[in-house]
Amino acid sequence: MPRAEALATVTRYYEAFNAGDTAAMEALIADEFEHHVNEGEIRRGAEAFRAFNAHMTRCYREHLADVVVMANDAGTRAAAEFVVHGVYIESDDGLPEARGQKYVLPAGAFLSLKDGRITRVTTYYNLSDWVRQVS
């Protein structure tokens, strides 16, 4: 996959995120997809990713700003940096109670790609900062 194709795929993924179109995000992932969530377990496969998206949609309303996407020349690895602007709308297990708190959180992700599809997304953000903002 050329670098330009990887950039376009990852850009579409984050555009779909911002549009709240989880089906479009899921259409971009490979069968062997792995989702490495910050401070969480690795979710493997499309069904686990769908369940994660449903959970996130229920608990959070988020929009990514200042998205910057980079990729290696081979188009097999990419990274994205962004700022999450969110609202905590339903309490999540083990986290503070949701009361509609707003938060702004710098974050980043590393992705792997193969045959035009995303095979891995690893997301990083500062959970302590998020907890401080919503507490």
C-alpha positions as CSV (number, residue, x, y, z in Angstrom):
1,M,0.0,0.0,0.0
2,P,1.6,3.3,-1.0
3,R,2.0,6.0,1.6
4,A,-0.7,8.2,0.0
5,E,-3.3,5.4,0.3
6,A,-2.4,4.8,3.9
7,L,-2.8,8.5,4.7
8,A,-6.2,8.5,2.9
9,T,-7.4,5.4,4.7
10,V,-6.5,6.7,8.2
11,T,-7.9,10.1,7.3
12,R,-11.2,8.5,6.3
13,Y,-11.2,6.5,9.6
14,Y,-11.0,9.7,11.7
15,E,-13.4,11.6,9.5
16,A,-15.9,8.7,10.1
17,F,-15.2,9.0,13.8
18,N,-16.0,12.7,13.8
19,A,-19.2,12.0,11.8
20,G,-20.3,9.4,14.4
21,D,-20.3,6.9,11.6
22,T,-19.0,3.8,13.3
23,A,-20.1,1.6,10.4
24,A,-17.7,3.5,8.1
25,M,-14.9,3.1,10.7
26,E,-15.6,-0.7,10.9
27,A,-15.6,-0.9,7.1
28,L,-12.0,0.2,7.1
29,I,-10.7,-2.5,9.5
30,A,-9.2,-5.9,8.5
31,D,-10.5,-9.2,9.7
32,E,-7.5,-9.6,11.9
33,F,-8.0,-6.2,13.5
34,E,-6.6,-5.5,17.0
35,H,-7.7,-2.5,19.0
36,H,-5.2,-1.6,21.8
37,V,-7.1,0.7,24.1
38,N,-5.4,3.0,26.5
39,E,-5.3,1.4,29.9
40,G,-7.4,-1.5,28.7
41,E,-7.4,-5.0,27.2
42,I,-6.7,-5.7,23.5
43,R,-9.9,-6.2,21.6
44,R,-9.5,-8.6,18.6
45,G,-11.8,-8.7,15.6
46,A,-14.6,-6.7,14.1
47,E,-17.3,-7.8,16.7
48,A,-15.2,-6.7,19.6
49,F,-14.6,-3.3,17.9
50,R,-18.3,-2.9,17.2
51,A,-19.1,-3.6,20.9
52,F,-16.4,-1.0,21.9
53,N,-17.9,1.6,19.6
54,A,-21.4,1.0,21.0
55,H,-20.1,1.4,24.5
56,M,-18.3,4.6,23.6
57,T,-21.3,6.0,21.8
58,R,-23.4,5.4,24.9
59,C,-21.0,6.9,27.4
60,Y,-19.2,9.7,25.5
61,R,-19.8,12.2,22.8
62,E,-16.5,13.1,21.2
63,H,-15.1,15.2,18.4
64,L,-11.4,15.2,17.3
65,A,-9.8,18.5,16.4
66,D,-6.4,19.3,14.9
67,V,-6.0,15.8,13.5
68,V,-2.6,15.3,11.9
69,V,-1.9,12.0,10.1
70,M,1.5,10.6,9.2
71,A,2.5,7.4,7.4
72,N,5.7,5.6,6.5
73,D,6.8,5.3,2.9
74,A,5.6,1.7,2.6
75,G,2.1,2.7,3.8
76,T,2.2,-0.1,6.4
77,R,2.3,2.1,9.5
78,A,0.7,5.4,10.4
79,A,0.3,7.7,13.3
80,A,-2.3,10.3,14.2
81,E,-2.2,13.2,16.7
82,F,-5.4,15.0,17.7
83,V,-7.2,16.8,20.5
84,V,-10.3,15.1,21.9
85,H,-13.2,17.5,22.7
86,G,-15.7,15.4,24.6
87,V,-18.7,15.3,26.9
88,Y,-19.1,12.5,29.4
89,I,-22.8,11.5,29.1
90,E,-23.2,8.1,30.9
91,S,-21.1,6.8,33.8
92,D,-18.5,4.2,32.7
93,D,-17.6,1.3,35.0
94,G,-14.8,2.1,37.4
95,L,-14.7,5.8,36.5
96,P,-16.2,9.0,38.0
97,E,-20.0,9.5,37.7
98,A,-21.1,11.2,34.5
99,R,-22.9,14.5,34.8
100,G,-22.4,15.9,31.3
101,Q,-18.8,17.1,32.1
102,K,-16.8,18.5,29.2
103,Y,-13.2,17.6,28.6
104,V,-10.3,18.5,26.3
105,L,-7.6,15.9,26.0
106,P,-4.5,15.6,23.8
107,A,-4.2,12.1,22.3
108,G,-2.5,10.0,19.7
109,A,-2.7,6.7,17.9
110,F,-0.5,4.3,16.1
111,L,-1.9,2.2,13.3
112,S,-0.8,-0.7,11.2
113,L,-2.2,-1.3,7.7
114,K,-2.2,-4.1,5.2
115,D,-3.9,-4.6,1.8
116,G,-5.8,-1.2,2.2
117,R,-7.3,-2.1,5.6
118,I,-6.4,-1.1,9.1
119,T,-5.1,-4.0,11.1
120,R,-4.3,-2.3,14.4
121,V,-5.1,0.9,16.3
122,T,-3.3,1.7,19.5
123,T,-4.5,4.8,21.3
124,Y,-2.8,6.8,24.0
125,Y,-4.0,9.6,26.2
126,N,-3.5,10.8,29.8
127,L,-6.2,9.0,31.8
128,S,-5.2,10.9,35.0
129,D,-5.8,14.2,33.1
130,W,-9.2,13.0,31.9
131,V,-10.2,11.9,35.5
132,R,-9.2,15.3,36.8
133,Q,-11.3,17.1,34.2
134,V,-14.4,15.1,34.9
135,S,-14.1,14.8,38.7
